[in-house]
């Protein structure tokens, strides 16, 4: 597929690609034939054989289906085998609507809501609300494969979910709504989707809505000795999360076509590239508002130090109204920053408003066809020293910026008019 020019990219990003399907408050469908049915008998819950989820899970054979009628179910549910867990709203997009708790299959607990023990492959969780648990909504740390976690609401838990997936069967986390999962004082609390105790191999996180997390929408902490391979975070919407994505310990990851918006006073880096990533691509994201940096590549220092990343591509993103648009810090190797549009970077206290910033320790970066305009301080900055463009250690080609330090890395020119941020309904 041919690469789009800057104006073309901005136009495509204005088409509303991230608009989710409308939610539904329709009554629940009938339980599937052969399912183990949980609930209280009613017109919408015919012939239940269990009143609690755990006994039905224990009774169902591996590969069986457990259907949970609308109602509130208290207590942790433990899974040790492959199952299809279907809630009353299975098959219904959770990103909008779905506000009537009486129509939901609600799981709540003083510990984790749903806990997967051991290596369980092919687990399906569809159509639940995980709400108000002191632990995570879902914990699946055994390194299973082929998960499908779809159409669920996660609200007011410690984290929405904490997952390890070893592959090779692909896993899908899609059409869920994650809202303010910030409960408790655990230092890892406050994240929608967390990958901690192992890799997230061949996991696609797509078409989800994240809201008001104090840490991140998605955080791939992972394991430096078992980096996540093939992680994809695509077409999600983030509203007032501290970060959209924290990316660490990955190989071949893709952060693509996401939208993040933040209020003017909110802080935090929206896409935070920590370290030990190889072949990471960040492209076609639209990031708007708040204080801090839009996209930042950093090596993590201190007791949790990680190596700088290699083979980074930051491509055709739009960053508007941040303090800093795009920042490359540290000695990352083989970094290309290409075709991005940064607008309206604005000073925040002592922090200057700057469009594209490269630190003094960089070397060999390639920055081409980027546009940075309307910065309150400087549009383009490269603090490195060397024998490349304008005495820096990096190569700057065909970049547009009204102001530049040193002069020559960006040239004044007419920037394309950016399209409005896509609306999501």
C-alpha positions as CSV (number, residue, x, y, z in Angstrom):
1,X,0.0,0.0,0.0
2,X,1.4,3.4,-0.9
3,X,2.4,5.7,1.9
4,X,0.2,8.7,2.5
5,X,1.6,12.2,2.6
6,X,1.2,14.3,5.7
7,X,-2.0,16.0,4.5
8,X,-3.4,12.6,3.4
9,X,-2.7,11.1,6.8
10,X,-4.3,13.9,8.6
11,X,-7.4,13.6,6.4
12,X,-7.7,9.9,7.0
13,X,-7.4,10.4,10.7
14,X,-10.3,12.8,10.5
15,X,-12.8,10.3,9.1
16,X,-14.0,8.9,12.5
17,X,-12.3,5.5,12.2
18,X,-12.6,4.9,15.9
19,X,-16.4,5.2,16.2
20,X,-17.7,2.3,18.2
21,X,-20.9,0.5,17.5
22,X,-23.8,1.6,19.7
23,X,-24.3,-0.2,22.9
24,X,-27.5,-2.1,23.6
25,X,-29.9,-2.3,26.5
26,X,-31.9,-5.2,24.8
27,X,-32.9,-8.1,26.9
28,X,-30.5,-11.0,27.1
29,X,-30.7,-13.8,24.5
30,X,-31.7,-17.2,25.6
31,X,-29.0,-19.5,27.0
32,X,-27.3,-21.7,24.4
33,X,-28.4,-25.3,24.2
34,X,-26.4,-27.5,26.5
35,X,-25.1,-24.6,28.6
36,X,-24.8,-24.8,32.4
37,X,-27.2,-22.1,33.5
38,X,-26.6,-19.9,36.6
39,X,-29.1,-17.6,38.1
40,X,-32.6,-17.2,39.6
41,X,-35.5,-18.5,37.6
42,X,-37.3,-15.8,35.6
43,X,-38.7,-15.2,32.1
44,X,-35.1,-14.2,31.1
45,X,-33.4,-17.0,33.0
46,X,-35.3,-20.2,32.2
47,X,-34.5,-23.4,34.2
48,X,-31.2,-22.4,35.9
49,X,-29.5,-25.3,37.6
50,X,-27.0,-23.3,39.7
51,X,-27.4,-20.2,41.8
52,X,-23.7,-19.4,42.0
53,X,-21.0,-19.3,39.2
54,X,-18.3,-21.5,40.8
55,X,-20.4,-24.7,41.2
56,X,-21.4,-24.4,37.5
57,X,-17.8,-23.9,36.5
58,X,-16.7,-26.9,38.5
59,X,-19.4,-29.1,37.0
60,X,-18.9,-28.1,33.3
61,X,-16.6,-30.3,31.3
62,X,-13.5,-28.8,29.6
63,X,-14.7,-27.0,26.5
64,X,-18.2,-26.6,27.9
65,X,-20.4,-23.5,28.2
66,X,-21.5,-21.7,31.3
67,X,-24.3,-19.1,30.9
68,X,-24.7,-16.6,33.7
69,X,-28.1,-14.8,33.9
70,X,-28.4,-11.2,34.8
71,X,-27.8,-10.6,38.5
72,X,-25.0,-9.8,41.0
73,X,-22.7,-12.6,42.0
74,X,-20.4,-12.1,44.9
75,X,-17.1,-14.0,45.4
76,X,-14.1,-15.0,43.3
77,X,-14.6,-17.4,40.5
78,X,-11.6,-19.7,39.8
79,X,-11.1,-21.3,36.3
80,X,-8.8,-24.3,35.7
81,X,-10.0,-25.5,32.3
82,X,-11.1,-24.3,28.9
83,X,-14.6,-22.9,29.1
84,X,-17.0,-20.5,27.3
85,X,-18.3,-18.1,30.0
86,X,-21.3,-16.1,28.7
87,X,-22.9,-13.3,30.5
88,X,-26.4,-11.9,30.0
89,X,-25.0,-9.3,27.5
90,X,-22.8,-11.7,25.5
91,X,-22.3,-10.6,21.9
92,X,-23.2,-6.9,22.8
93,X,-20.5,-4.2,22.5
94,X,-19.7,-2.8,25.9
95,X,-18.3,0.6,24.8
96,X,-21.6,2.5,25.0
97,X,-25.0,1.8,26.5
98,X,-25.0,-1.1,28.9
99,X,-25.6,1.2,32.0
100,X,-28.4,-0.7,33.6
101,X,-26.8,-3.1,36.1
102,X,-30.0,-5.0,36.5
103,X,-29.5,-6.3,32.9
104,X,-25.9,-7.3,33.5
105,X,-24.2,-10.4,34.9
106,X,-22.2,-8.6,37.6
107,X,-19.2,-10.3,39.2
108,X,-17.8,-8.6,42.4
109,X,-15.4,-9.8,45.0
110,X,-13.2,-8.8,48.0
111,X,-10.4,-10.5,46.0
112,X,-10.0,-10.9,42.2
113,X,-13.3,-11.3,40.2
114,X,-12.3,-14.1,37.8
115,X,-9.0,-15.9,38.4
116,X,-7.5,-18.3,35.9
117,X,-5.2,-20.8,37.5
118,X,-2.6,-22.7,35.5
119,X,-2.2,-22.8,31.7
120,X,-5.7,-22.6,30.3
121,X,-6.1,-22.3,26.5
122,X,-9.1,-21.1,24.5
123,X,-10.9,-19.4,27.4
124,X,-13.9,-17.2,26.3
125,X,-15.3,-14.5,28.6
126,X,-18.2,-12.6,26.9
127,X,-20.9,-10.3,28.2
128,X,-20.1,-9.7,31.9
129,X,-19.6,-6.7,34.2
130,X,-16.6,-7.0,36.6
131,X,-17.1,-4.4,39.2
132,X,-15.9,-3.3,42.6
133,X,-13.3,-6.0,43.2
134,X,-10.4,-5.3,45.6
135,X,-8.3,-7.4,43.2
136,X,-8.3,-7.3,39.4
137,X,-11.5,-7.9,37.4
138,X,-9.7,-10.8,35.6
139,X,-6.4,-12.4,36.5
140,X,-4.9,-14.9,34.0
141,X,-1.2,-15.3,34.8
142,X,-0.6,-18.9,33.8
143,X,0.5,-18.1,30.3
144,X,-2.4,-19.7,28.4
145,X,-3.2,-19.2,24.7
146,X,-6.1,-18.3,22.5
147,X,-8.1,-16.2,25.0
148,X,-11.2,-14.2,23.8
149,X,-12.2,-11.6,26.3
150,X,-14.9,-9.5,24.6
151,X,-17.9,-7.3,25.3
152,X,-17.3,-6.9,29.0
153,X,-17.5,-3.9,31.4
154,X,-14.6,-3.5,33.9
155,X,-15.2,-0.7,36.5
156,X,-13.8,0.2,39.9
157,X,-11.5,-2.8,40.3
158,X,-7.8,-2.7,41.2
159,X,-7.0,-3.2,37.5
160,X,-9.3,-4.2,34.8
161,X,-7.4,-7.3,34.0
162,X,-3.9,-8.7,34.4
163,X,-3.0,-11.3,31.7
164,X,-0.1,-13.4,30.5
165,X,-0.5,-15.2,27.2
166,X,2.2,-17.4,25.8
167,X,0.8,-18.1,22.3
168,X,1.0,-19.3,19.7
169,X,-2.8,-19.3,19.3
170,X,-3.8,-15.6,19.0
171,X,-5.7,-13.9,21.9
172,X,-8.3,-11.1,21.5
173,X,-9.3,-8.4,24.0
174,X,-12.0,-6.4,22.2
175,X,-15.1,-4.2,22.5
176,X,-14.7,-3.9,26.3
177,X,-15.2,-0.8,28.4
178,X,-12.7,-0.1,31.2
179,X,-13.7,2.7,33.6
180,X,-11.6,4.0,36.6
181,X,-10.0,0.7,37.7
182,X,-8.1,2.5,40.4
183,X,-9.2,0.7,43.6
184,X,-6.6,0.0,46.3
185,X,-3.1,1.1,47.2
186,X,-1.2,-1.5,45.2
187,X,1.6,0.3,43.3
188,X,0.5,-1.6,40.1
189,X,-3.2,-0.5,40.5
190,X,-4.8,1.9,38.1
191,X,-4.5,0.2,34.8
192,X,-7.1,-1.1,32.3
193,X,-5.1,-4.0,30.8
194,X,-1.9,-5.0,32.5
195,X,0.7,-7.6,31.2
196,X,3.0,-8.3,34.1
197,X,4.0,-11.9,34.9
198,X,5.1,-13.0,31.5
199,X,4.7,-12.2,27.8
200,X,1.7,-11.1,25.9
201,X,2.4,-13.1,22.7
202,X,0.1,-12.6,19.7
203,X,-2.4,-10.6,21.7
204,X,-4.6,-8.1,20.0
205,X,-6.1,-5.3,22.1
206,X,-8.6,-3.6,19.8
207,X,-11.8,-1.5,19.7
208,X,-11.9,-1.0,23.5
209,X,-12.9,2.2,25.5
210,X,-10.7,3.2,28.4
211,X,-11.6,6.0,30.9
212,X,-10.0,7.7,33.8
213,X,-7.2,5.3,34.8
214,X,-4.5,6.8,37.1
215,X,-1.8,4.7,35.5
216,X,-2.5,3.5,32.0
217,X,-5.1,2.1,29.7
218,X,-2.6,-0.6,28.5
219,X,0.7,-1.4,30.2
220,X,3.0,-4.1,28.8
221,X,5.4,-4.4,31.8
222,X,6.1,-7.9,30.8
223,X,9.3,-9.8,31.6
224,X,12.7,-8.7,30.2
225,X,13.8,-12.3,29.7
226,X,10.5,-13.2,27.9
227,X,9.6,-10.3,25.8
228,X,6.1,-10.0,24.4
229,X,6.0,-10.9,20.7
230,X,3.4,-9.6,18.3
231,X,1.4,-7.5,20.7
232,X,-1.0,-5.2,18.9
233,X,-2.9,-2.2,20.4
234,X,-5.2,-0.9,17.7
235,X,-8.2,1.3,17.3
236,X,-8.9,1.9,21.0
237,X,-10.2,5.1,22.5
238,X,-8.7,6.5,25.7
239,X,-10.4,9.3,27.6
240,X,-8.5,11.0,30.5
241,X,-6.2,8.1,31.2
242,X,-2.8,9.0,32.6
243,X,-1.3,7.1,29.6
244,X,-2.8,5.4,26.7
245,X,0.0,2.9,26.4
246,X,3.2,2.1,28.4
247,X,5.3,-0.1,26.1
248,X,8.1,-2.2,27.6
249,X,9.8,-5.5,26.8
250,X,8.3,-6.2,23.4
251,X,9.4,-7.5,20.0
252,X,7.4,-6.5,16.9
253,X,4.7,-4.6,18.8
254,X,2.3,-2.3,17.0
255,X,0.5,0.7,18.5
256,X,-1.8,1.8,15.7
257,X,-4.8,4.1,15.0
258,X,-5.7,4.8,18.7
259,X,-7.3,8.0,19.9
260,X,-6.5,9.6,23.2
261,X,-8.0,12.8,24.6
262,X,-7.2,14.5,27.9
263,X,-8.5,17.6,29.7
264,X,-6.3,20.7,29.5
265,X,-5.1,20.3,33.1
266,X,-4.4,16.5,33.0
267,X,-0.8,15.3,33.1
268,X,1.0,12.2,31.9
269,X,2.7,10.9,28.8
270,X,0.1,9.5,26.4
271,X,2.3,6.9,24.7
272,X,5.3,6.1,26.9
273,X,8.0,3.9,25.2
274,X,10.0,2.6,28.2
275,X,12.7,0.3,27.0
276,X,13.9,-3.1,25.8
277,X,11.6,-2.9,22.7
278,X,12.7,-4.1,19.3
279,X,10.8,-3.4,16.1
280,X,8.1,-1.3,17.8
281,X,5.9,0.7,15.5
282,X,3.8,3.6,16.7
283,X,1.7,5.0,13.9
284,X,-1.5,6.8,12.9
285,X,-2.5,7.7,16.5
286,X,-4.4,10.9,17.3
287,X,-3.4,12.3,20.7
288,X,-5.0,15.5,22.0
289,X,-4.9,17.8,25.0
290,X,-3.4,17.9,28.5
291,X,0.0,18.5,30.0
292,X,3.1,16.4,29.3
293,X,4.4,14.6,26.3
294,X,2.4,13.0,23.5
295,X,4.9,10.3,22.5
296,X,8.1,9.7,24.5
297,X,10.8,7.2,24.1
298,X,12.8,6.7,27.3
299,X,15.2,4.2,28.9
300,X,14.0,3.4,32.4
301,X,16.6,4.2,35.1
302,X,17.0,3.1,38.7
303,X,16.4,-0.4,40.1
304,X,14.1,-1.3,37.2
305,X,16.5,-0.1,34.5
306,X,15.9,-1.5,31.0
307,X,18.0,-1.3,27.9
308,X,17.2,1.3,25.3
309,X,15.0,0.2,22.5
310,X,16.0,-0.7,18.9
311,X,14.4,-0.3,15.5
312,X,11.7,2.2,16.6
313,X,9.3,3.7,14.0
314,X,7.1,6.6,15.0
315,X,5.1,7.3,11.9
316,X,2.2,9.5,10.8
317,X,0.8,10.4,14.2
318,X,-1.1,13.6,15.1
319,X,-0.3,15.2,18.4
320,X,-2.1,18.4,19.4
321,X,-2.1,20.8,22.4
322,X,0.4,19.0,24.6
323,X,3.4,20.5,26.4
324,X,5.8,18.4,24.2
325,X,4.7,16.6,21.0
326,X,7.3,13.9,20.4
327,X,10.4,13.4,22.6
328,X,13.3,10.9,22.0
329,X,15.4,10.6,25.1
330,X,18.3,8.3,25.8
331,X,20.5,6.3,23.4
332,X,17.8,4.3,21.5
333,X,19.2,2.8,18.3
334,X,17.8,2.8,14.8
335,X,14.9,5.3,15.4
336,X,12.9,6.8,12.6
337,X,10.4,9.6,13.2
338,X,8.5,10.1,10.0
339,X,5.5,12.0,8.7
340,X,4.1,13.1,12.1
341,X,2.1,16.3,12.7
342,X,2.5,18.2,16.0
343,X,0.5,21.3,16.7
344,X,0.1,23.8,19.5
345,X,2.7,22.5,22.0
346,X,2.2,24.9,24.9
347,X,4.4,25.9,27.9
348,X,3.3,24.4,31.3
349,X,5.0,26.3,34.1
350,X,8.7,25.9,33.7
351,X,8.3,23.2,31.0
352,X,8.6,24.8,27.6
353,X,6.2,24.1,24.8
354,X,8.2,22.2,22.1
355,X,7.1,20.2,19.1
356,X,9.7,17.5,18.4
357,X,12.6,17.1,20.8
358,X,15.7,14.9,20.6
359,X,18.0,14.6,23.6
360,X,21.8,15.2,23.8
361,X,22.5,11.5,24.1
362,X,20.9,10.5,20.8
363,X,22.8,9.5,17.7
364,X,21.9,8.3,14.3
365,X,18.2,9.1,14.4
366,X,16.3,9.7,11.2
367,X,13.7,12.4,11.2
368,X,11.9,13.1,7.9
369,X,8.8,14.8,6.6
370,X,7.5,15.9,10.0
371,X,5.6,19.1,10.7
372,X,5.7,20.9,14.0
373,X,3.8,24.2,14.2
374,X,2.4,26.6,16.8
375,X,4.7,25.7,19.7
376,X,4.9,28.4,22.4
377,X,8.7,28.0,22.6
378,X,10.4,26.0,19.9
379,X,9.0,23.7,17.2
380,X,12.1,21.5,16.6
381,X,14.9,20.8,19.0
382,X,18.0,18.5,18.8
383,X,20.5,18.8,21.6
384,X,23.0,16.2,20.3
385,X,26.3,17.1,18.8
386,X,27.9,15.5,15.8
387,X,28.6,15.5,12.1
388,X,25.1,15.3,10.7
389,X,22.4,17.8,10.0
390,X,23.2,21.3,11.4
391,X,26.0,19.9,13.6
392,X,23.8,17.3,15.3
393,X,24.3,13.6,15.6
394,X,21.1,12.9,13.7
395,X,19.7,13.2,10.2
396,X,16.8,15.7,9.6
397,X,15.3,15.8,6.2
398,X,12.3,17.9,4.8
399,X,10.9,18.7,8.2
400,X,8.7,21.8,8.7
401,X,8.9,24.1,11.7
402,X,8.8,27.8,12.2
403,X,11.5,27.8,14.9
404,X,14.4,25.3,15.4
405,X,17.3,24.7,17.7
406,X,19.8,24.5,16.1
407,X,18.6,26.4,13.0
408,X,18.4,24.2,9.9
409,X,16.9,21.0,11.3
410,X,13.4,22.3,10.4
411,X,12.6,24.9,7.8
412,X,9.6,27.3,7.8
413,X,6.9,26.2,5.5
414,X,3.2,26.0,5.1
415,X,1.7,23.2,7.3
416,X,-1.3,21.3,6.2
417,X,-4.6,22.2,8.0
418,X,-5.3,19.3,10.3
419,X,-8.7,17.7,10.3
420,X,-10.8,17.6,13.4
421,X,-10.3,14.9,16.0
422,X,-12.5,11.9,15.0
423,X,-15.7,11.7,17.0
424,X,-16.7,8.5,18.6
425,X,-20.3,9.0,19.5
